[in-house]
Amino acid sequence: MSPSNDPMGPPDGADPRRADVAALYQELILDHYRRPRNRGPLEHADIALRKKNPLCGDVVELQLRFEGDTVREVSFIGEGCAISQASASMLTQQVKGKPVAEAVRMLERFTRLVHGDAEAAADPSLGDLRALAGVSRLPVRHPCALLGWTALAEALASRA
């Protein structure tokens, strides 16, 4: 599929540099899908939450260990599409070792990005997660991108 016909890429007639960025983002998503980070069971997890998208069957189980007000360790186990699994992989990298308050801010910014907020999409603090900004144009894929984040929201809320 050419970048101009790719729903995750720029629209037809877009700046070719933007097409290059879209291709890099697509590769980043595929890399996290093929080689997920922090995937597998987490020994001595404080919280484990399993979420399933009933529309497509994607599953993410997020496991977290806290130390005080810090997300000390985080991992996931899951099956599903590239978007749900790559998003969960990126989530683990972004929140591992962060204070809970920062994880909450990351969750809020990423949710805004998925729903099309341009300011969130440009936020450098989101790191690799910005590769998923194209999902905003595909509302049916929003639950895929947010599956692990929904588990994170519940995990953090249960600590309040």
N, C-alpha and C positions, 0 to 999 in steps of 0.2 A: 504494500500500500504506500503510495507516495505521501510525503508529509502534508501536501495540500489536501489530500482526501482523508487524512487521518483525523478522527474526531478529537484526538488528544492534541493534535498539532494546530498550527495557525491556519486561518481560513485562506482560500484561494486568493492569489494576488498579494499575499502578505510579504513583507520584507524577508528576503532569503536568510538574513542573519537570525531572524526570529524562527525560521524553519530549522536552522542549525541548533538553536537552543531547545526547541521542541524535541528534536531528535535526541539530543543529549538527555533531556528529562525522561524521554521514553526509555532510553538505555539504562538510566539510573533506576527507574521503576522495575525494569526487567532484572537488573542486577540484584536488587533487594528481594525479588521474587525467587530467583534461581539460587541465590546465596544469602538466605535470610540471616540477619544478625540477631543474636540473643534468642535463638529458637531452641526450645527443649524445656524439660522440666526444671523448675527452680527448687532446690532443696531448701526446706525450712521456710517456705513462703508464708507470709503473714496473711495474705489474701490471694485467692484464686477465683476468678470470675470467668464464666464461659458465656459467650454470646453467639447466637446463630441468626443469620439473616434468613427468615422464613421464605423469602421470595426466590432465593437462588441456592440456599443450602450452605453458604460460606460459614465457617466456624473459626472463632478465635477464642482461645482461653488465655487470659492474661494473668500472670503470676507476679506478685510483688513482695518484696521484703523491705521493711522500713527500719530506719535507725533514727529515733526521735522524729523530727519533722522533715526528714530527708528520704527520698525514694532511693534506698541503697542499691537494690538489685531489682531488675525486671526482666522477665522473659515471656515468651508466648509459645503456644502450640496451636497449630491451625491447619486448615485445609480450605482451599477456595481459589478464587480468581487472583490474578496478578495484583490488582488494586488492593484488595483486602489484605493480602499477605505482605505486600511491600509496605503498605501503610503501617501495619503492626510492627514490622521490622524497624522502620524508621522511628516509630513511636518509642520503641525500647531504647534506641540510641539517644533520642532527644531528652527523655526524662530520667534516665539512669544517672544517679548521683546528684540529682537536682532537689532543691527544697520543694516541699509539697506546694507551696504558694506559687513557685515558678512553673511547676507542672500544671497547675490549674490555669495559669495565664497561657501556657502553650496550648492546652486543650481548647481554650476559648478562641485563640487566634487561628488555630488550625480549623476549627469548626467554621469560623467566618470565611476562611480561604475556600473551603469546600463549597460554601454557599455563594461564592462569587465576589467576595469583598476584595477589591483591587489593592487596598492598603495592606491587608493581611498577606496577599500574594507577593507583595514586594518586601515584606518584613524579613530582613536577613537572619533574625533570630530563629526562624523556622527551619533554616538550613535545608537539608535534602527534601523536607516535606513540601517545599515550594514546587517540586517536580509534579506534585499531584494537583496543582492549580487547574489544569485542564478538565478535571473531573467536574468542575463547577458547571460546565456546559452540558453535562450528562446527568440530569437529576436522578435517573434510575440507578446510577452508580454511587450516589451520595452515601447510601447505607453501607456499601462495600468499603469506601474510604474511611468511614466513621466507626466501623464495627469494633475495632480494638479500642478506640477512643471512648466509645460508650462504656466499655468495661472499665476503662481508667476512671471515667467520671463517677461510676458507681463505687469503685474501690476508694477513691479519694473522699467521696461523700460519706462512706461508712466510717471513716476515721474522724469525722467532724463531731 
